[in-house]
Structure formats: structure tokens, C-alpha cells
Amino acid sequence: MKSKIGGVSTVLFFVGLLLYCLAFMGNDRFLLGAVIVSAIGLILALIAGKSTYKIIGLFGNGIIIIITIVVPFLVTTFFWNHP
């Protein structure tokens, strides 16, 4: 069962990546979907057993979460704090 969870996490990474790319094409409604799918994929990757799919899920979903949530938070908090 845990080996299949890693595969699901990898599939969710590719879905999140697709949604994130669609958000770059001008439709911002896909950005929230990409974040939600990547967060679910990251949680599932943490639960998954040792496999290549776990590593892909952790790395890929983690990168999407970092790019969409952490980097904008840091930029708006520390660097872009003047109107």
C-alpha cells in the first residue's frame, strides 16, 4: 500500500506542475489548484515507503510549494515592504 502512495504522489506532482504552467499562461485560477494538489502530494510523499516515486514526489511537490508560497512570502515580507 505504501508503495502505491508514492506513485500517487508523483502523479499529483505532474498534475500540480501542469496546473502551475497553466497559471503562467494567464489564468490565475489554476494557481490555487496547483498549491492544493502539491500540498496533498507532499503529505502523501511523506507517508510513502522508500522508493524512487517518494523522492520524486517529495522533491517536485516541495519545489512547487516553495516557489508558490515561501518565495512570495519572503519577498513581500523582507524586500518589498515599502509602497
Wavefront OBJ file of the C-alpha trace (Angstrom):
o trace
v 0.000 0.000 0.000
v 2.765 2.471 0.849
v 4.480 1.859 -2.487
v 1.334 2.891 -4.347
v 1.100 6.101 -2.308
v 4.488 7.156 -3.708
v 3.176 6.708 -7.235
v 0.095 8.769 -6.429
v 2.345 11.499 -5.038
v 4.363 11.534 -8.260
v 1.197 11.765 -10.350
v -0.003 14.644 -8.161
v 3.337 16.367 -8.752
v 2.825 16.234 -12.514
v -0.763 17.469 -12.150
v 0.433 20.332 -9.952
v 3.173 21.165 -12.435
v 0.634 21.239 -15.265
v -1.682 23.497 -13.269
v 1.225 25.764 -12.368
v 2.214 26.068 -16.034
v -1.395 26.887 -16.923
v -1.344 29.628 -14.289
v 1.657 31.154 -16.071
v -0.360 31.356 -19.272
v -2.608 33.969 -17.725
v -5.347 32.110 -15.869
v -4.681 32.663 -12.159
v -7.475 30.327 -11.066
v -5.178 27.360 -11.638
v -2.605 28.584 -9.096
v -4.703 27.656 -6.065
v -5.349 24.226 -7.562
v -1.630 23.707 -8.104
v -0.874 24.585 -4.477
v -3.597 22.317 -3.090
v -2.617 19.369 -5.293
v 1.069 19.829 -4.441
v 0.355 20.046 -0.709
v -1.621 16.801 -0.851
v 1.168 15.209 -2.905
v 3.788 16.358 -0.401
v 1.849 14.869 2.515
v 1.399 11.593 0.642
v 5.107 11.502 -0.220
v 5.964 11.807 3.464
v 3.773 8.772 4.196
v 5.033 6.662 1.262
v 7.526 3.835 1.567
v 11.107 4.047 0.319
v 11.108 4.270 -3.455
v 12.070 6.493 -6.341
v 8.495 7.762 -6.520
v 8.765 9.048 -2.958
v 11.867 11.062 -3.835
v 10.248 12.481 -6.968
v 7.101 13.356 -5.026
v 8.987 15.000 -2.159
v 11.337 16.984 -4.365
v 8.809 18.025 -7.015
v 5.935 18.929 -4.724
v 8.332 20.635 -2.336
v 9.722 22.821 -5.115
v 6.216 23.838 -6.221
v 5.272 24.710 -2.631
v 8.488 26.696 -2.142
v 8.038 28.641 -5.386
v 4.353 29.420 -4.863
v 4.185 30.080 -1.117
v 7.578 30.549 0.555
v 9.341 32.763 -2.006
v 6.452 35.270 -2.409
v 6.073 35.423 1.386
v 9.765 36.180 1.878
v 9.841 38.754 -0.904
v 6.783 40.637 0.300
v 7.886 40.496 3.931
v 11.559 41.406 3.747
v 12.318 43.024 0.406
v 9.125 44.697 -0.802
v 7.985 46.375 2.380
v 7.681 49.947 1.081
v 4.718 51.136 -1.004
l 1 2 3 4 5 6 7 8 9 10 11 12 13 14 15 16 17 18 19 20 21 22 23 24 25 26 27 28 29 30 31 32 33 34 35 36 37 38 39 40 41 42 43 44 45 46 47 48 49 50 51 52 53 54 55 56 57 58 59 60 61 62 63 64 65 66 67 68 69 70 71 72 73 74 75 76 77 78 79 80 81 82 83
